[in-house]
Amino acid sequence: MIHIATYKLQIADENGSPVELDIGGLERQIAEAFRKQGFQDVWMAEELSLMLVEKLNGADANLLSRSEVDALVTSMLTASGYADVAREYQAVRGFMPFEEERREMKPWRSILESTLRRTLPITEMQLAKVSARCASVLEKAALELTSEKFLTSLAIHLLVNNSEGELGERSRDDRRPWQERLGDLSRRKLEQAILRPLPVSQIFPRARIAVKMSAIGDEQTGNWVSVFSVCSVLNELAPCIVEMLKAWRRELAEKHPMQADSPSHILFSDFTEYLGREPNMWRKRDRQEIRDTVERIMEETVIAKVDFPVVLSIK
């Protein structure tokens, strides 16, 4: 499965018609909310924007509205322990989260799955698991009516408190961190910072590898990037990316069993910046050809080689 995450992210406007969401602008708004709360290293802004990319690309029907996107950002911030940042984000956006709470309580059986599908970045398999656990809790409590906010909060609570798996007896090799189980070439690419693991969220853990485009260029003679040079370097990197994602996913699945089928991410974070730093060297047509080449190679050499979903982002 391949998703290109940097453009054509669709949400619904006030009339329900598809419109593009400026994911870069949204990431800046999240980062600004973090900075207003005193956080200078705002990697979580990128983390949350990637989760939104994953959610929006997986929505084949019933596009989210902008208010639903804001509600999703708020719930993810709160679930990740940043309630103050969530409130700051609401102020930046002018978002009124309690408007929804004015609605009447509803029978939870009729809205449970649809609410969680809309408000949480989880897969269908995760949805089935957490919905079943929510239903069990609600039935034991003899509740008939709930609000959507309560259902989302309950699901987040269950996800957080079922994060650690049963590790059991594992071999000495399996107990080592995933980075230490890689081959020499993969470990060398990590040391050179050509490939970089992104931080892992405890509530929505994902295996995410960033590919540094400028480092690919630095490997070329005279710092010249062409379609052919990109092919050469990416074909060498592809087995390393596959090895890293597989090892990392195995470790995450042991620690977070309810998140085991979540997508992994490959992020070219400096693609546009790098190819745009010397406009006279690369024409627009050349840059598009290089982008198309990156997409094709990643699809053929990584995404087609694994049995789990992968989101490809080029920024």
matplotlib code that plots the C-alpha trace (Angstrom):
import matplotlib.pyplot as plt

x = [0.0, 1.4, 0.3, 1.9, 1.5, 2.6, -0.2, -3.9, -4.9, -8.7, -11.1, -14.7, -15.7, -18.9, -20.9, -19.3, -17.3, -13.6, -11.0, -7.2, -5.9, -2.6, -0.8, 2.3, 0.2, -1.5, 1.9, 3.0, -0.1, 0.5, 4.2, 3.1, 0.8, 3.8, 6.1, 3.5, 3.6, 7.4, 8.4, 11.3, 11.9, 8.5, 9.0, 5.5, 4.1, 5.7, 4.5, 0.9, 0.9, 2.1, -0.7, -3.1, -1.6, -2.1, -5.7, -6.7, -5.1, -6.9, -10.3, -11.6, -15.1, -16.8, -14.1, -13.4, -14.5, -12.0, -13.7, -13.3, -9.6, -9.3, -11.1, -8.7, -5.6, -7.0, -7.7, -4.2, -2.5, -4.5, -3.8, -0.1, 0.0, -0.2, -3.5, -2.2, -0.9, -4.3, -6.0, -3.5, -4.2, -7.9, -7.3, -5.1, -7.8, -10.8, -12.1, -14.9, -14.6, -17.6, -20.0, -20.3, -21.0, -24.2, -25.7, -27.9, -26.5, -26.9, -27.2, -23.5, -24.2, -25.3, -22.3, -19.4, -17.5, -18.3, -17.2, -13.8, -13.2, -13.7, -11.8, -8.8, -6.0, -6.4, -6.7, -9.8, -8.3, -7.4, -10.9, -12.5, -10.3, -10.8, -14.5, -15.0, -13.1, -15.2, -18.4, -17.4, -16.6, -19.9, -22.0, -20.4, -21.2, -24.8, -24.6, -27.0, -26.3, -22.9, -21.4, -19.0, -16.3, -16.7, -16.3, -13.1, -11.7, -12.5, -10.9, -7.7, -7.6, -7.8, -5.2, -2.8, -3.3, -2.9, 0.4, 2.7, 2.6, 3.6, 7.3, 7.8, 11.0, 13.1, 16.5, 19.4, 19.5, 15.8, 16.3, 18.7, 17.3, 16.3, 19.1, 21.7, 20.2, 20.8, 23.4, 26.6, 25.3, 22.1, 23.9, 26.4, 23.5, 22.2, 25.6, 25.9, 22.4, 21.3, 18.6, 17.2, 14.6, 11.9, 10.8, 8.0, 4.8, 3.7, 0.0, 0.2, 3.6, 4.8, 8.1, 9.2, 12.3, 13.4, 15.5, 17.8, 17.9, 20.8, 22.9, 22.1, 23.3, 26.4, 27.4, 27.3, 30.3, 30.2, 27.0, 25.0, 21.7, 20.1, 17.5, 20.2, 22.1, 18.9, 18.2, 21.6, 21.5, 17.9, 18.4, 21.2, 19.2, 16.0, 17.1, 18.3, 14.9, 13.1, 15.4, 15.0, 11.2, 10.8, 13.1, 11.5, 7.9, 8.7, 9.9, 6.9, 4.5, 5.9, 5.5, 2.2, 0.2, -3.0, -0.9, 0.7, -0.9, -0.4, 1.3, 5.0, 6.3, 9.1, 9.6, 11.7, 11.7, 14.0, 13.2, 11.6, 14.1, 17.1, 16.1, 15.0, 18.1, 19.8, 16.9, 19.2, 20.5, 17.1, 14.2, 10.7, 10.4, 13.7, 12.5, 9.2, 11.1, 13.2, 10.1, 8.4, 11.6, 11.7, 8.0, 8.5, 11.7, 10.2, 7.1, 9.0, 11.9, 10.3, 6.5, 6.1, 8.6, 6.8, 3.6, 2.6, 1.2, 3.6, 2.9, 5.4, 5.7, 7.7, 7.9]
y = [0.0, 3.4, 6.8, 10.1, 12.3, 15.8, 16.9, 16.2, 15.4, 15.7, 16.9, 18.1, 21.7, 23.1, 21.7, 18.3, 18.8, 17.6, 20.3, 20.1, 20.4, 22.3, 19.8, 22.0, 24.9, 22.6, 21.3, 24.9, 25.6, 22.6, 23.6, 27.1, 25.7, 23.7, 26.8, 28.9, 26.2, 26.5, 23.5, 24.3, 20.8, 20.3, 16.9, 16.0, 18.5, 16.4, 13.2, 14.4, 15.7, 12.2, 10.6, 12.9, 12.0, 8.4, 8.9, 11.1, 8.8, 5.9, 7.6, 6.2, 7.6, 10.0, 12.7, 14.4, 18.0, 20.6, 20.7, 16.9, 17.3, 19.8, 17.4, 14.6, 16.8, 17.7, 14.1, 13.0, 15.8, 15.0, 11.3, 12.0, 13.9, 17.4, 18.7, 22.3, 22.2, 20.9, 23.9, 26.2, 24.6, 25.1, 28.8, 29.1, 27.5, 29.1, 25.5, 25.0, 21.4, 21.6, 22.5, 18.8, 18.1, 20.1, 17.3, 14.8, 11.6, 8.7, 4.9, 3.9, 0.7, 2.7, 5.1, 3.3, 2.1, 5.1, 7.5, 5.7, 5.4, 9.1, 10.4, 8.1, 7.2, 3.4, 0.6, -1.5, -4.4, -2.1, -0.6, -4.0, -4.8, -1.6, -1.4, -4.9, -3.8, -0.6, -2.5, -4.9, -2.0, -0.2, -3.4, -4.2, -0.6, -1.0, 2.2, 2.7, 6.4, 8.1, 11.1, 10.7, 12.4, 9.8, 7.0, 8.5, 9.0, 5.5, 4.0, 6.1, 4.9, 1.2, 1.8, 3.3, 0.6, -2.2, -0.9, -3.5, -7.0, -10.3, -10.5, -14.0, -15.9, -14.6, -15.4, -13.3, -11.8, -10.8, -9.0, -6.5, -3.2, -3.5, -1.2, -3.7, -6.5, -4.8, -5.8, -3.7, -1.7, -0.7, 0.3, 2.3, 4.2, 5.1, 6.3, 8.5, 9.9, 9.1, 7.1, 8.3, 6.7, 9.2, 9.3, 6.9, 8.1, 5.9, 6.2, 5.7, 4.0, 3.7, 2.6, 5.7, 6.1, 9.5, 9.6, 12.6, 13.8, 16.2, 13.2, 11.4, 14.4, 14.6, 11.1, 12.1, 13.5, 17.3, 17.1, 16.5, 14.8, 13.3, 10.7, 8.1, 9.0, 8.8, 5.4, 4.2, 5.4, 4.4, 0.9, 0.6, 2.0, 0.0, -3.3, -1.3, 0.4, -2.9, -4.5, -1.6, -1.5, -5.2, -5.3, -2.2, -3.4, -6.7, -4.9, -2.6, -5.5, -7.1, -4.0, -2.7, -5.7, -3.6, -1.5, -4.4, -3.8, -0.1, 1.4, 2.2, 5.5, 6.4, 10.2, 12.3, 15.3, 17.7, 16.8, 20.1, 22.2, 20.4, 20.4, 24.0, 25.4, 26.0, 26.7, 27.1, 23.6, 21.8, 22.9, 22.2, 19.4, 17.9, 18.1, 16.4, 13.6, 13.0, 12.9, 10.5, 8.3, 8.3, 7.2, 4.5, 3.1, 3.1, 1.3, -1.3, -2.0, -1.4, -1.3, -4.2, -6.3, -6.2, -7.6, -4.6, -1.2, 1.7, 5.4, 7.3, 11.0, 13.4, 16.9]
z = [0.0, -1.0, 0.1, -1.1, 1.9, 0.8, -1.4, -2.3, 1.2, 1.0, 3.7, 3.3, 3.2, 4.7, 1.8, 2.0, -1.2, -1.3, -0.7, -0.1, 3.5, 3.9, 6.1, 6.3, 7.6, 10.1, 11.3, 11.9, 13.9, 16.1, 16.5, 17.5, 20.2, 21.6, 21.5, 23.4, 26.1, 26.3, 24.2, 21.9, 20.5, 18.8, 17.1, 18.3, 15.7, 12.9, 14.7, 14.8, 11.3, 10.1, 12.0, 10.3, 6.9, 7.8, 8.8, 5.8, 3.3, 4.8, 4.6, 1.3, 2.0, 4.4, 4.3, 7.6, 8.0, 9.3, 12.7, 12.8, 12.0, 14.8, 17.2, 16.1, 16.7, 20.2, 21.1, 20.0, 21.9, 25.1, 24.7, 24.4, 27.6, 26.2, 27.4, 27.8, 24.2, 23.1, 24.7, 23.1, 19.7, 20.2, 20.9, 17.8, 15.7, 17.4, 17.8, 20.3, 21.5, 23.9, 21.2, 20.5, 24.1, 24.0, 21.8, 23.6, 24.9, 22.6, 22.8, 22.6, 20.7, 17.7, 17.6, 19.2, 16.1, 13.9, 16.7, 17.2, 13.5, 13.1, 16.2, 16.5, 14.1, 14.3, 11.8, 11.3, 13.2, 16.1, 15.9, 16.3, 19.3, 21.2, 20.4, 21.9, 25.0, 25.3, 24.9, 27.6, 30.0, 29.2, 29.6, 33.0, 34.1, 32.8, 30.8, 27.9, 27.0, 26.5, 24.7, 21.8, 23.9, 26.6, 24.1, 22.7, 26.2, 27.2, 24.1, 24.6, 28.2, 27.1, 24.4, 26.9, 29.5, 27.0, 25.6, 27.1, 25.6, 27.1, 26.1, 27.5, 27.0, 24.1, 22.8, 23.9, 20.3, 20.5, 23.7, 22.1, 20.8, 17.1, 16.0, 17.4, 15.4, 12.0, 9.4, 9.0, 6.0, 7.7, 10.9, 8.8, 7.1, 10.6, 11.7, 8.6, 9.3, 5.8, 7.5, 10.8, 13.1, 14.2, 17.8, 18.9, 20.5, 23.4, 22.6, 18.8, 18.2, 14.7, 13.0, 11.1, 9.0, 7.7, 4.5, 4.3, 0.7, 1.3, 2.5, -0.7, -2.7, -0.6, -1.7, -5.4, -7.3, -7.2, -5.1, -8.3, -8.0, -11.1, -11.8, -12.3, -9.1, -7.1, -8.6, -7.6, -4.0, -3.3, -4.7, -2.2, 0.7, 0.0, 1.7, 4.7, 5.0, 4.8, 7.4, 9.8, 9.5, 10.0, 13.0, 14.5, 13.9, 15.6, 18.7, 18.7, 18.3, 21.4, 23.4, 21.9, 20.7, 20.0, 17.6, 15.7, 12.4, 12.3, 9.1, 9.1, 7.6, 5.2, 5.3, 2.8, 5.1, 3.2, -0.4, -1.5, 0.5, -0.9, -4.6, -4.3, -2.7, -6.1, -8.5, -11.6, -11.2, -11.2, -13.3, -12.2, -14.7, -13.4, -9.8, -10.7, -12.5, -9.4, -7.2, -9.5, -9.5, -5.7, -5.5, -8.1, -6.5, -3.0, -4.2, -6.1, -3.7, -0.3, -0.3, -2.7, -0.6, 2.8, 4.1, 6.1, 5.2, 4.5, 4.2, 2.0, 2.7, 0.6, 2.0]

ax = plt.figure().add_subplot(projection="3d")
ax.plot(x, y, z, "-o")
ax.set_aspect("equal")
plt.show()
